[in-house]
Amino acid sequence: MTIPTEGSRPVALTAAQRAFLFGLAPAEVDCAIAVMLKILDGKCKMQAYEARIMAVVYDTVRDLPAMHLGTDALRMIDRARSSESGRFRQDVYEARVLAETRISRPVMKAFKASLRHVGILPARS
């Protein structure tokens, strides 16, 4: 895996941030998976740097237990990331839509807020 960068700086998580991520509840792991699907689908509204951070978050938590999203979503993400052609675009779209139906907006908003609170994502200005 290549380490995402902001300019020449690598996107990295501190030990405390990684520990926070390893303590995520299954519903929050679902959120990380869903955000990764949104990034791959091109529907993510985050800044490019935030999307790169979320890719690192996903890579960190992908093996933790999830509530609704599991092996199928992980395989879809792996296939889509390994293919530059967009060959899996429709499959990613369908997986994203399914993921979004399984996660409530308040749960997703709380997940992103917690990432901002611990400094994984930058604070909103």
N, C-alpha and C positions, 0 to 999 in steps of 0.2 A: 504494500500500500504506500502511495506517496503521501507525504505530509502536506496538507493544505497550507498555503502561505498567504499573508497579507503583505504585499510588496515583497520584501526579502525576509520578513520575519515569519518563522513557522507558527502555525496555529497549534498551541500546546495547552494542555490542562495541567494545573498544579496538582500536587498530591491530594490536597484537601478537596479540590473540585472532583477529582477522580473518585475519592472516597464517597463524596455526596452522590455521584452517579451510580456507584455500586450499591447504594442503599435505596435506589428507586423502587417504588411499588410496581407490580405488573401493569397497572393501568398507565403509569408514566412511561414504561418501556414501550407500550403500544403507541404512545404519543411520539416517541423518538422514531419509531418505525414509520409512522404515518408521515412525519415531516420529511424523512428521507424519500419516501414515495413521492411526495409533493415536489421535492427538489428535482428528482429524476423525471417527473412528468412536466416540469417547466411551469408549474402553477404556484410555486412558492413565492410569496411576496417579500421575503426577507432580502436585506442587502446581500450582495454576493459574499462579503466577508462572513456575515452571520450564517449563510448557507454552508460555507466551508467549515465553520465551527460546528454546525449541526451534523455534518458528515462525520466529524471526529467524535461527537457525542454518540451518534449511532454506532460507530465502530467500537466504542467503549462498552456500550450496553447491549449490543445485539445478541449476546449469548445469555443474558439474564432472562428469567421467566417473564413472559408477557401474559396479559389477560385474554385478549381476543385474537391477536395477530401472532402468527407463529411461523413455522417452517416454510409454508407456501410464500408468505410475504418476504421472508429472508432470501429464499431462492430467487424470487423475482428481482429483488434488489441486486443480488450477485450477478444475475444474467444481464440486467440492464447496465450495470456499472462496467461489465467486461466487454460490452458491445458499444462501439462508437457510432454505429449506423442508425441507431434509433429503431432497430428491428423489433424491439419489444415495447415500443411506445404505447400501443393499444392495450397490451397486457398490464403495463404500469398504470395506465389511466384507470383501468377497471379495478386494479388492486387498491389504488388510491381512493377511489370513490367508495369501495367497500370499507376501507379502513375509516374513512371519515364518517360513515354511517354508524360505526361501532364505538366512536369516541365522542362524548358530548363536548360542546364548545367550552363550557366551564372547566372541564378537566384539562382540555388543551391549553386554555388561557392560563390556568393555574400552573401547569407544567412550564410554560414559557416564562411566566413570572418568577418561578422558583429558580430557573436558570439565570435570569437577570439578577435576582437577589444574591446569589452566591458568586456572581461575577463571571459566569461562563459565557453568557451573552452580554453585550454592552447594555447599559441602562438606556432607557428611552429618553430622548431629549425633547 
